[in-house]
């Protein structure tokens, strides 16, 4: 990934449901935080769907969303980075 050093990756696998171990792809339904927006830790960044189950993805840290790596309406793999956050200082 082409992110900046010190950024925090938001990785899809970290939010994968335990009962979907046999599923390898998801769908990004909505982004609630665009690039450049400042977010608080735990604030919902986006909604993903795994096997038609919706999951809110929270920001792992407070900071600025510096990259949205998966577009709204796109499919992604379990290990894909969804976004990158530059932690607040």
C-alpha positions in Angstrom: 0.0 0.0 0.0 1.2 3.5 -0.7 0.2 5.0 2.6 2.4 7.3 4.6 4.6 6.1 7.4 3.0 6.0 10.8 -0.5 5.6 9.5 -2.9 3.1 10.9 -4.4 0.6 8.4 -8.1 -0.3 8.7 -8.0 -3.9 7.6 -11.2 -5.8 6.7 -10.1 -9.0 8.4 -10.1 -7.2 11.7 -13.9 -6.9 11.5 -14.7 -10.2 9.8 -17.5 -12.1 11.6 -16.4 -15.4 13.3 -19.2 -17.3 11.6 -18.0 -16.3 8.1 -14.6 -18.1 8.1 -15.5 -19.8 4.8 -16.2 -16.4 3.1 -13.3 -14.5 1.4 -15.1 -11.4 -0.1 -17.2 -8.6 1.2 -19.0 -5.6 -0.2 -18.4 -2.0 0.9 -21.9 -0.5 1.2 -21.3 3.0 2.6 -18.6 5.4 3.7 -19.4 7.7 6.5 -16.0 9.4 6.7 -14.4 10.8 3.5 -10.7 11.4 3.0 -9.5 14.4 4.9 -12.1 14.1 7.6 -11.0 13.9 11.3 -12.5 11.0 13.2 -12.6 9.9 16.8 -11.6 6.4 17.9 -14.6 4.1 17.7 -16.5 6.4 15.3 -18.1 4.5 12.4 -16.0 4.8 9.2 -18.0 2.6 6.9 -20.5 -0.2 6.6 -19.4 -3.5 5.0 -21.5 -6.5 4.2 -20.3 -10.0 4.6 -22.8 -12.7 3.5 -25.5 -10.0 3.4 -24.8 -9.1 7.1 -24.1 -5.5 7.7 -21.1 -4.6 9.9 -20.1 -1.1 11.0 -16.4 -0.6 10.9 -15.1 1.7 13.7 -12.0 3.9 13.5 -9.2 2.1 15.3 -7.7 5.4 16.4 -8.5 9.1 16.4 -7.0 11.0 13.5 -7.4 12.0 9.9 -8.7 9.7 7.2 -5.8 10.1 4.7 -6.8 7.3 2.3 -10.0 5.5 1.3 -8.7 2.4 -0.4 -12.0 0.6 -1.3 -14.7 2.6 -3.1 -18.3 2.5 -2.0 -20.1 -0.2 -3.9 -16.9 -2.2 -4.5 -16.1 -5.8 -3.5 -13.0 -6.5 -1.4 -11.0 -9.4 -0.1 -10.7 -10.4 3.6 -7.2 -9.1 3.9 -7.7 -5.8 2.1 -7.0 -2.4 3.6 -10.2 -0.4 3.6 -8.7 2.9 4.7 -5.7 4.5 6.4 -5.8 7.0 9.3 -3.0 9.4 10.3 -3.2 9.3 14.2 -3.9 12.5 16.0 -0.9 13.9 17.8 
